[in-house]
Amino acid sequence: MKSFYLKVVVSMVMFMSAVSSQAQIVDLGAASPFAVFTAVGAFSNDGASVVTGDIGTNVGAFTGFPPGVVIGDIHVADMISAQAATDVDIAYSFLAGLTCGQVIGTTLGNGQILLPKIYCLGAASVLEGDLYLDAQGDPNSIFIFQINGALSTNTLANVFLINGADVCNVYWQINGAFALGEGSTFRGTIVANGAISLLEGSSLIGRALSREGAIDMHNNVVNLGMPPIVGDIVADGSLSFCQGDSVILSGNTSGTWSTGAETSSITVLTSGDYYVFRTNGCGSDTSNHIIVNVGVDILPPVITCPPNITLNCDESTDPLNTGSASAIDDCDPAPAITYTDVITDGTCAQSYTIARTWLTTDSAGNTSTCIQDIIVTDNNAPTITCPIVLTDIQCGEVPFFGTATATDACDPLVDITFVTDTEPGACSQEYSQTRTWTATDDCGNTATCSVTIFVQDNTAPALVCPTVISPLECGSVPFFDIATATDACDTEVEITFVTDSVPGACSLAYSLTRTWTATDDCGNTSTCSRTITV
């Protein structure tokens, strides 16, 4: 973690500063340590540009570092940038005032080889393909280009130095803007009277200085006079690590550390300002500083959230059930962990989402956060209980269903409704009723139950036979009155009868028996009889 990051090689030491080479004829003054600078204009960068040397603007907005990395200092509208602006103007005037050595065409490159000289180009110019500057074995050879207009390079155009030519002795005085094409590599010190644009992926070994004009960078490498040292870069120029740990600083190439060490790497155990003093490729004594803070913890803990989880509404959202975050910190063995919840309502009262933000804080006050999503749903139906009823009753009785009850894990007041359906039976006095109850919770989950009551008619009518006079003397006519009947469900009971005659002991004696039958609509019957003896 943090100690691992700090204990690996941290390359921060790539140094650029003032020019003092005897071979140079241009005094850049306060502008000498700058790799990219404009006296008046906005300075912007997008992407992972890396600049070795100072950068800045004296008048204008400054953006893009970070994400860009500068191995040097940034000066924006300060005393150094003000002096640099003055010295750039002086250098431009000096270069423009030199006597022309040879007039050449405004198209450079395409394999062209030029020897040391002051070259004049009378209008806006372009670099196509490759241009070779040949010092013929003399490292002090000077190349100066006076261009009376803008200079641009095509994509993948290059300036190469051969036979001892030194990038510190190559100057481009441009009376206009400079645009370095995509993927191109340019060498020398540019002093322009206009905007400077370094297009995507292009590289500049040297400087780009403008009297007046915006500077625009796009994923570029700019190095003031020497190839870049590859390594991990800490953009703010400072390192902090825990008491008792160590950090390795690297990047010293042929220089002496402030500790006196001349090795490429040193191991640091204490706080301090560490730098390297040496002479760079342009003869400049340079020194960049790395501020190391021992025991000052500026790196936050590393926090790991528990996984997102989906719960039913009756489950606990306490971390004991949903999980807790964990954190590790190199300097604090037990960083504090807390959480806060933000609840977003769902489609119903029992459905919602909790955004649980876990916060860890180490003993130095550094913090990290992560977010766990807890989704609470209600997909479970209530539990409904139908009442107990008498399922078989007689006609004339009113069906009684009672009331259903329901419970729900999340909704304390479940809504209960019912519908009742009636089906006819085998006869007019018989039927059945079915009542269906539906329990619905707040999230629309439902449960149902039903009971059926059968209304029956299996009771015979009550039949009453009439009173008769018996016995009678022969010659009298037997008289049977009318039988009557009542029924709990049928108001018009059908009554029928049959009469049977039985002979007596002589021809004039007999008996008559009448039997009545009462039948209701459901076919239930009862009978009674009366006999008259003559």
Beta strands, then each sheet from edge to edge (+ up, - down):
strand 1: 9-11
strand 2: 34-38
strand 3: 43-46
strand 4: 50-52
strand 5: 54-57
strand 6: 69-71
strand 7: 74-76
strand 8: 102-103
strand 9: 107-109
strand 10: 112-114
strand 11: 117-121
strand 12: 125-128
strand 13: 130-134
strand 14: 143-147
strand 15: 151-153
strand 16: 158-162
strand 17: 170-174
strand 18: 178-180
strand 19: 185-192
strand 20: 196-198
strand 21: 203-210
strand 22: 215-218
strand 23: 221-223
strand 24: 238-241
strand 25: 247-250
strand 26: 256-257
strand 27: 265-268
strand 28: 272-279
strand 29: 285-286
strand 30: 289-294
strand 31: 302-304
strand 32: 309-312
strand 33: 326-328
strand 34: 336-345
strand 35: 352-361
strand 36: 367-377
strand 37: 383-385
strand 38: 392-394
strand 39: 405-407
strand 40: 415-424
strand 41: 431-440
strand 42: 446-456
strand 43: 462-464
strand 44: 484-486
strand 45: 494-503
strand 46: 510-519
strand 47: 525-533
sheet 1: 1+ 25+ 27-
sheet 2: 6+ 4+ 23+ 21+ 2+ 5+ 7+
sheet 3: 3+ 22+ 20+ 18+ 15+ 12+ 9+
sheet 4: 6+ 4+ 23+ 21+ 19+ 17+ 14+ 11+ 8+
sheet 5: 10+ 13+ 16+
sheet 6: 24+ 30+ 28- 26+
sheet 7: 24+ 30+ 28- 29+
sheet 8: 31+ 33-
sheet 9: 32+ 36+ 35- 34+
sheet 10: 37+ 39-
sheet 11: 38+ 42+ 41- 40+
sheet 12: 43+ 44-
sheet 13: 45+ 46- 47+
end
